[in-house]
């Protein structure tokens, strides 16, 4: 059975890799004869760590400063030229013998800029060219913000080849139905199964609990979310948060999900806090999704902006507090029944964070709810595996009949 996945598996943000690798592992566990060809929507084939964070930060700032019309034109022209040369031939070849294309993982259905709409419209075109059915699985869906982006995205969402529409939360389901997609179901983020894919040993009992504080560069918060605060203010809030936690008896390990600009901000935050001794550490940069997952699973608590830092914490049963910046966090926290632990990131929240964290740790994660969420996630992948088998069956039958015909001919000739 040949499956092609379209996602951002090799993004420097390892949270995207967590989604892709968990989905691949769980499909392979259910379908031993499956062949999965993972195609990164940016054309990446590995996690190249050489690019500098400064270049991406400057690019994001430049895009944010442009009028939206000019930005959309520039993004679409550049992307189409790049994809025509770098990606389209590879995608066309991969789809030629595919039984199913899975578009899944991350906030892919968004048109705040034309990045994903252009890429996914080309995916839809190539699937149509090769008559390959398409399944959306575990995707996040944002509100439409661009008429051009919505038009491009409709080539995927209204494609005749679309045979399954699975989204990661109820808010995404509502938004996708409003775009005219029928039969939408909730298929939770595969990253929730990280603790199943990469188990960790029990956390040791420590003299002081260790809180993992995830650091995200402010330019990312502004570009992809609703955060309007300036960079110095966000960085100073991180510093104040660390100081409050240390003063309240927690040890702190600052970490990032892997994006280079986040690592630069992480260095800035940790390097500017004096007199913390060994109670404040900077986590080594994770190189793989598994390393990030197991790092998060080792903490006693997590505080972070990044969605997949929170998803990983939930998977491993680590109490976590989300710092609100994008509606996707609200959707996730609501789905797992933890909305009271998603807070705005401001000076008042920082001041009261130790008390909120104490409350979260005293309450812990509800075991019944946790089991229900992971069961639903497993059941959704069971459903996807059945879809793969159903779409592959005609080809398998053709191969069986061909083999039988060959065997009969060989017997006659002998």
WOPE-V849850 format. One record per helix or strand of 3 or more residues. SS is the DSSP state (~ for helix, > for strand). FROM is the first residue (numbers start at 1). LEN is the number of residues. If there is no record, write none. Layout:
# WOPE-V849850
ss:from:len
SS:FROM:LEN
SS:FROM:LEN
This chain:
# WOPE-V849850
ss:from:len
>:2:6
~:14:17
>:35:6
~:53:13
~:68:19
~:88:8
>:100:10
~:115:16
>:133:9
~:147:11
>:162:6
~:170:9
>:184:3
~:190:8
>:210:5
~:218:7
~:231:17
>:251:5
~:260:12
~:277:3
>:280:3
~:289:10
>:301:4
~:307:9
>:319:6
~:327:9
~:339:3
>:342:3
~:347:17
~:367:47
